[in-house]
Amino acid sequence: MHPGRVASRDVPHLARIHPHPQQLPGTPGAPHPLDGGLRRSGLEGQPDPRAVERGQPADRPLCRDEDRPDQLLSDVQPGRAALWLEGAGLEIPGPVHPHGIGLLSRLRGRSSPGQGRPAPPEGVNVAIGERVDWRADLGGGTHVALIQAGTFTSDAGTVFGPVPQVLWGRLVADELNPDATLTQALNCLLIETPAGRVLVETGVGERLSERQAAQRGVAGPWILPALVAAKFDPGTVDAVALSHLHWDHAGGLLTAAGTAAFPRARIVAQSVEWDFALGTNPRLQASYEQAELRLVEAEGRASAAHGDEELLPGVSVRRAGGHTGGSQAVVVRGPGSTVAFFGDLCMRPWSANPRWVPSFDDFPLTSVEVKASLFRQAAEEGWTVVLSHEPRTPVGRLVADRDRFRFEPVI
């Protein structure tokens, strides 16, 4: 244990339940997201019957998935081969890059706008940049509120990783920015129980330089004014549970002046995540604001969880890994229902497919495995799931769909 950290089991109301060992990639039995390998499929080259309604030429060719005849891919050029990724459900126009598929791919503007996004219920404000208001009473005095703490932008190709542009382009055609980025919400949760308050995530915060803010497309409101606007006092937060310590999740731990934003709260992350965040790997350093995290540690507020632990009665963290070595989920159980926050393992609606992982996951094979396990439990038990970066329909349920899942918004 690092001298600047406190084991969460040693803090009042942070009682340890049991360890949950992490299966790291490369271990025997760890699944590969493209399990089953590749096989060639024929390119039909027939006109796409839906081309006209999409505003495309009537003779535009298509490639049909023989196993799912309803899936038409109309972005394949004549005379080109296609590859079928068995088990992943993806058909990719070749040639395929030897070091990855669709690396930093860009949308070319040939997709149908609005396709793939369910219409929100009447009366819900879904405009990007405007706050989505959602609160839930789980029974027994436990309440959960969504707090949206601003936005940032991500390169669309990196968000989808190995998923080919021909598939993801249709999902985001109505929200892709001119520079091929996506506007991402910074979704946080405020959990109130009879035993105390837990804040999940803190967003970007106010300590980025102007250059950093411009590069990352950051816009407020930040977590403190967002909490005040929702009529919550930041000074009453007992614990801050972070799915991981990346800058867009842990950036709001300090005020602009460098003081503690939540002075009475312990900052709970997995022990291995603290090690990742404060390590010397240059690839990892770019994702963490180490100076701020070291200040938190020096103040003795860094609380290290070791596997699955209970923060307050009914509020627990579960070690997951995948996105980072120490990623964790937060699960809130009440007599009436359960709410789960999976961090960046479930960022947007399309994340419900366990095999769709972003290029910035540190352990993508682990992501595939833990997503499948967590999502299966969430679907079977009917949990309400809050997405970490969805700006418009961030609350919903996961529904099993063959060997994967789909996200169905409830607001």
HELIX and SHEET records of a PDB file:
HELIX    1   1 SER A    8  ASP A   10  5                                   3    
HELIX    2   2 VAL A   52  ARG A   54  5                                   3    
HELIX    3   3 ALA A  156  PHE A  160  1                                   5    
HELIX    4   4 GLN A  165  LEU A  171  1                                   7    
HELIX    5   5 GLU A  210  GLN A  215  1                                   6    
HELIX    6   6 ILE A  223  ALA A  229  1                                   7    
HELIX    7   7 PRO A  234  THR A  236  5                                   3    
HELIX    8   8 TRP A  247  ALA A  250  1                                   4    
HELIX    9   9 SER A  271  ALA A  277  1                                   7    
HELIX   10  10 PRO A  282  GLN A  285  1                                   4    
HELIX   11  11 GLN A  290  ALA A  298  1                                   9    
HELIX   12  12 GLY A  343  CYS A  346  5                                   4    
HELIX   13  13 PRO A  349  ALA A  352  5                                   4    
HELIX   14  14 PRO A  364  GLU A  381  1                                  18    
SHEET    1   A 8 ARG A   5  ALA A   7  0                                        
SHEET    2   A 8 ALA A 302  ALA A 305  1                                        
SHEET    3   A 8 ARG A 266  GLN A 270  1                                        
SHEET    4   A 8 ALA A 239  ALA A 241  1                                        
SHEET    5   A 8 GLY A 196  VAL A 200  1                                        
SHEET    6   A 8 THR A 181  THR A 193 -1                                        
SHEET    7   A 8 THR A 142  ASP A 155 -1                                        
SHEET    8   A 8 ARG A 135  GLY A 139 -1                                        
SHEET    1   B 8 ARG A  16  HIS A  18  0                                        
SHEET    2   B 8 ASP A 308  LEU A 312 -1                                        
SHEET    3   B 8 VAL A 315  ARG A 319 -1                                        
SHEET    4   B 8 GLN A 328  ARG A 333 -1                                        
SHEET    5   B 8 THR A 338  PHE A 341 -1                                        
SHEET    6   B 8 THR A 384  VAL A 386  1                                        
SHEET    7   B 8 VAL A 395  ASP A 401 -1                                        
SHEET    8   B 8 ARG A 404  PRO A 409 -1                                        
SHEET    1   C 3 LEU A  38  SER A  41  0                                        
SHEET    2   C 3 ALA A  82  LEU A  85 -1                                        
SHEET    3   C 3 LEU A  90  PRO A  93 -1                                        
SHEET    1   D 2 CYS A  63  ARG A  64  0                                        
SHEET    2   D 2 LEU A  72  LEU A  73 -1                                        
END                                                                             
